[in-house]
C-alpha cells in the first residue's frame, strides 16, 4: 500500500517535469508569435514539486547515490548498525525539514501570501508539493529502517532500473 504512494509521488514528479517542458515550449511559441507569456515562475514551482515529490520514490527504488566504500568490507552486523545509524539521522533531518516546511506552508495559507511574480499564485500551492515530498521521504526512510531493524533486506539495496551497478 505504501509503495503505491511512493509510485504516485514518482508519477507526480514525472508530470511536473513534463509540465516544465510544456510551459517552456509555450513560452518559446508565444515569443515567436510576439506574445509575452511569463512561465519562469511556474517552471520554478514545477521544479520544486518534481524534485521533492521524486525523493521517496527514488530512495525506495535504490536510485540515490550510496557510498559503500567502507561498509562493503565490514561484517553484516556492523553494516546493519551503520545503516540503522544513517537511517536514524535521515529520519531526524527529513522529519525536522518536513515539520518546519509544513508549518511554514500552513502560515503561508493563513496569511494568504502570494508569489511575488507576474502570476501571483497563492504560495501554499507550490509549497504543498515540497511538504508532501518531504513527508513521504521521511515515511520511506522509517519504512526502510524498520526493514533493516527486523533483519530484512532494505528496498534501497537494489537498484530497480539497473543503471548503476
RONU-305077 format. One record per atom (N, C-alpha, C): y, z, x; residue in three letters. Coordinates in steps of 0.02 Angstrom, whole numbers, plus 50000, padded with zeros to 5 digits. Atoms other than C-alpha are relative to their C-alpha. Layout:
BEGIN
YZXAla ...
END
This chain:
BEGIN
499405000050041Unk 500005000050000Unk 500635000050043Unk 499414999649958Unk 501245004950135Unk 500104993650041Unk 499945006249961Unk 500854989050231Unk 500314994549958Unk 499665004850043Unk 501444979150080Unk 500765000850006Unk 499294998949990Unk 503144987350102Unk 500234997350068Unk 499835002849934Unk 503134982750287Unk 500044992449995Unk 499995007350008Unk 502704964850239Unk 500604997849960Unk 499405001650039Unk 504074964750107Unk 500625000050044Unk 499424999649954Unk 505334970350238Unk 499994994250049Unk 500055005849954Unk 504694956950357Unk 500214993549966Unk 499805005950037Unk 504894943550224Unk 500755000149985Unk 499284999450013Unk 506624950150180Unk 500394998350063Unk 499675001649936Unk 507104949250365Unk 500004992450011Unk 500045007349993Unk 506504931150369Unk 500484996549952Unk 499525002850049Unk 507514927550212Unk 500715000350027Unk 499314999249975Unk 509094934450292Unk 500134995550061Unk 499925004849944Unk 508784923950449Unk 500124993049972Unk 499905006650032Unk 508634908550337Unk 500694999749968Unk 499334999850031Unk 510224914050247Unk 500544998850052Unk 499525001349946Unk 511144914150414Unk 500044992550013Unk 500015007349989Unk 510594896150441Unk 500344996449942Unk 499705003250059Unk 511114891850263Unk 500755000549998Unk 499274999350003Unk 512864899050271Unk 500334996550059Unk 499725003749943Unk 513124891550444Unk 500034992549984Unk 500015007150021Unk 512614874450377Unk 500554998749948Unk 499475000750050Unk 513784877050229Unk 500684999650033Unk 499365000149965Unk 515224880750346Unk 500104993450038Unk 499955006349963Unk 514844865250451Unk 500174994249953Unk 499885005350049Unk 514774853850299Unk 500705000649971Unk 499334999050029Unk 516344861550224Unk 500544998050049Unk 499505001949950Unk 517284859050387Unk 500064992450004Unk 499985007349999Unk 516804840650387Unk 500364997149939Unk 499655002250061Unk 517504839350211Unk 500705002949995Unk 499334996949996Unk 519114848350264Unk 500095005649948Unk 499974994250045Unk 518694863450156Unk 499915006350042Unk 500044993849962Unk 518994880750226Unk 499515004849965Unk 500494995250025Unk 517464891750199Unk 499855005050056Unk 500124994849950Unk 517314908250290Unk 499325003249988Unk 500674997250008Unk 515494913050316Unk 499805004550058Unk 500164995949941Unk 515574922650480Unk 499815007149980Unk 500134993150022Unk 515624939450392Unk 499335000549964Unk 500645000050036Unk 514174935150278Unk 499424999250049Unk 500525000949949Unk 513164929050427Unk 499895006550039Unk 500074993649965Unk 513514945550515Unk 499635005149959Unk 500364995550044Unk 512914955450364Unk 499264998149997Unk 500705002450001Unk 511344944750357Unk 499655001750065Unk 500294998349936Unk 511054947650542Unk 499815007450004Unk 500154992850000Unk 511154966550521Unk 499385001449957Unk 500574999050044Unk 509934965950374Unk 499364997350031Unk 500605002949969Unk 508724954350465Unk 499755004250058Unk 500194996149941Unk 508744964950622Unk 499655006449979Unk 500284993550017Unk 508414981650539Unk 499414999649952Unk 500575000750045Unk 507254975750400Unk 499374997650037Unk 500585002449963Unk 506144967450529Unk 499685005150047Unk 500244995149951Unk 505904983150635Unk 499315002849983Unk 500634996950018Unk 504474991450539Unk 499434995050002Unk 500515005350000Unk 503504975250513Unk 499804998350072Unk 500145001849931Unk 503664970850697Unk 499645005650037Unk 500324994349967Unk 503184988350754Unk 499275000649982Unk 500694999150022Unk 501604989650649Unk 499554994350022Unk 500405005849980Unk 501044972250698Unk 499994998950075Unk 500055000449928Unk 501224975550884Unk 500494995150033Unk 499525004849972Unk 502744964450912Unk 500525002950045Unk 499504996949955Unk 503844977051002Unk 499715000450071Unk 500214999649930Unk 503774977451191Unk 499765007150014Unk 500274993549980Unk 502674991551254Unk 499854999750074Unk 500114999649928Unk 502624996651436Unk 499415004650012Unk 500604996149989Unk 500885002351483Unk 499815000250074Unk 500125000249928Unk 501085001651671Unk 499655006350025Unk 500294993749978Unk 500655020051693Unk 499405001849956Unk 500524997650045Unk 499615023651538Unk 499354996250004Unk 500625003849995Unk 498355009951573Unk 499525003050052Unk 500414997049948Unk 497725019951722Unk 499795007249983Unk 500144993050019Unk 497595036651629Unk 499395000349955Unk 500574998950045Unk 496155044051532Unk 500224998949928Unk 499825001050071Unk 496075040351345Unk 500345006149969Unk 499684993950027Unk 496525058551306Unk 500725000750021Unk 499314999649975Unk 498075058151415Unk 500424994549969Unk 499645005550033Unk 498565041251345Unk 500185001849929Unk 499874997950069Unk 498405048351170Unk 500585005049997Unk 499454995249998Unk 499555062851215Unk 500674996650013Unk 499385003749985Unk 500845050851288Unk 500234996249938Unk 499825003750061Unk 500775040151130Unk 500275004749946Unk 499744995150049Unk 500995055551020Unk 500695002450019Unk 499334997949977Unk 502475061151126Unk 500514994549985Unk 499545005750012Unk 503265043751114Unk 500134999249925Unk 499915000650073Unk 502965042950926Unk 500445005749974Unk 499584994450021Unk 503735060250905Unk 500734998850016Unk 499315001749981Unk 505295055051000Unk 500274994549955Unk 499805005550044Unk 505355038950897Unk 500155002449930Unk 499894997250067Unk 505195048750735Unk 500665003849997Unk 499384996049998Unk 506605060550785Unk 500614995450003Unk 499425004549993Unk 507775046450837Unk 500114995849937Unk 499915004350059Unk 507445034850690Unk 500145004249938Unk 499854995650057Unk 507435049450567Unk 500735002150000Unk 499294998149993Unk 509125055150633Unk 500444994149980Unk 499605005950015Unk 509815037450625Unk 499974998249926Unk 500075001650071Unk 509115034350450Unk 500385005049957Unk 499644994950038Unk 509815050850386Unk 500754998850002Unk 499285000849994Unk 511555047850453Unk 500254993349973Unk 499795006450027Unk 511625029450407Unk 499985000249923Unk 500044999350072Unk 511065033550230Unk 500585004249973Unk 499434995750019Unk 512365047450219Unk 500654996050003Unk 499405004149993Unk 513695035350281Unk 500044994749944Unk 500015005150053Unk 513155022050155Unk 500175003149933Unk 499834996550063Unk 513245034550011Unk 500755001449998Unk 499284998849998Unk 515005039450067Unk 500394993549989Unk 499685006650009Unk 515485021050077Unk 499994998049927Unk 500065001650071Unk 514855018649900Unk 500485004349959Unk 499574995450037Unk 515785034049836Unk 500734998450008Unk 499295001649987Unk 517425028849918Unk 500184992949978Unk 499865006850020Unk 517245010749862Unk 500264995750057Unk 499775003949942Unk 517505003950038Unk 499804992749994Unk 500125007249998Unk 517634985150054Unk 500024997650072Unk 499975002949934Unk 517334974350205Unk 500704997450014Unk 499305001749985Unk 518954970150296Unk 500144992550002Unk 499905007249993Unk 518684951350300Unk 500224996749935Unk 499795004050057Unk 519054937450177Unk 499555000949939Unk 500484999450054Unk 517514940850073Unk 500125006349958Unk 499864993550032Unk 517974959050030Unk 499405002349959Unk 500614997750032Unk 516184963749988Unk 499955007650005Unk 500124992849993Unk 515754981949949Unk 499545001250059Unk 500374999049938Unk 515124988550116Unk 499315003149990Unk 500654996950010Unk 513684998350041Unk 499454994849992Unk 500515005250010Unk 512794981950003Unk 499684998050066Unk 500335001649937Unk 512524976150183Unk 499725006250036Unk 500244993949968Unk 512324994150241Unk 499325002249972Unk 500634998050031Unk 510874996550120Unk 499404996950036Unk 500545003149962Unk 509804984150218Unk 499865003750065Unk 500084996149938Unk 510114994050377Unk 499655006649985Unk 500314993650020Unk 509655010350288Unk 499264999049986Unk 500705001250018Unk 508055003250215Unk 499594998450062Unk 500365001749938Unk 507554995950384Unk 499875006150043Unk 500094993949960Unk 507825012550474Unk 499505004749968Unk 500474995750036Unk 506895022350340Unk 499294997450008Unk 500685002949994Unk 505425010350345Unk 499735000450071Unk 500234999249931Unk 505365010950535Unk 499775007250012Unk 500204993049992Unk 505305029950529Unk 499335001349966Unk 500644999350036Unk 503905029250399Unk 499444996750040Unk 500515003649961Unk 502975016550506Unk 499795004050062Unk 500164996049940Unk 503085027550661Unk 499605006249979Unk 500384994250025Unk 502495042650560Unk 499284997949985Unk 500685002450017Unk 501015032450495Unk 499594998850063Unk 500365001649939Unk 500545026350668Unk 499855006350041Unk 500124993649966Unk 500735043850743Unk 499425003749967Unk 500564996850036Unk 499555050250608Unk 499344996850020Unk 500615003449977Unk 498275037050658Unk 499805002450069Unk 500144997849931Unk 498415041950841Unk 499775007349999Unk 500174992950004Unk 498345060550796Unk 499275001049977Unk 500684999350027Unk 496715058050698Unk 499484996350042Unk 500475003349955Unk 495935048350842Unk 499854992749984Unk 500105007150017Unk 496045031150762Unk 500464995750043Unk 499585004649962Unk 496755015850846Unk 500634998349960Unk 499385001750033Unk 498575012750805Unk 500044992549989Unk 499935007150015Unk 499004996250724Unk 500424996350052Unk 499565003349951Unk 500324992750857Unk 499634998350064Unk 500395001749940Unk 498944991750989Unk 499784992750000Unk 500205007050002Unk 498504974450929Unk 500604995749981Unk 499455004750013Unk 499744960150933Unk 499724994749953Unk 500325004350050Unk 499334950750772Unk 500134992650012Unk 499885007249989Unk 500154934450824Unk 499744997750067Unk 500325001849936Unk 499394934950998Unk 500434996250049Unk 499575003849955Unk 500914927751084Unk 500085003350068Unk 499914996449937Unk 501004941151218Unk 499375004050013Unk 500634996549984Unk 499354946751293Unk 499975001150074Unk 
END
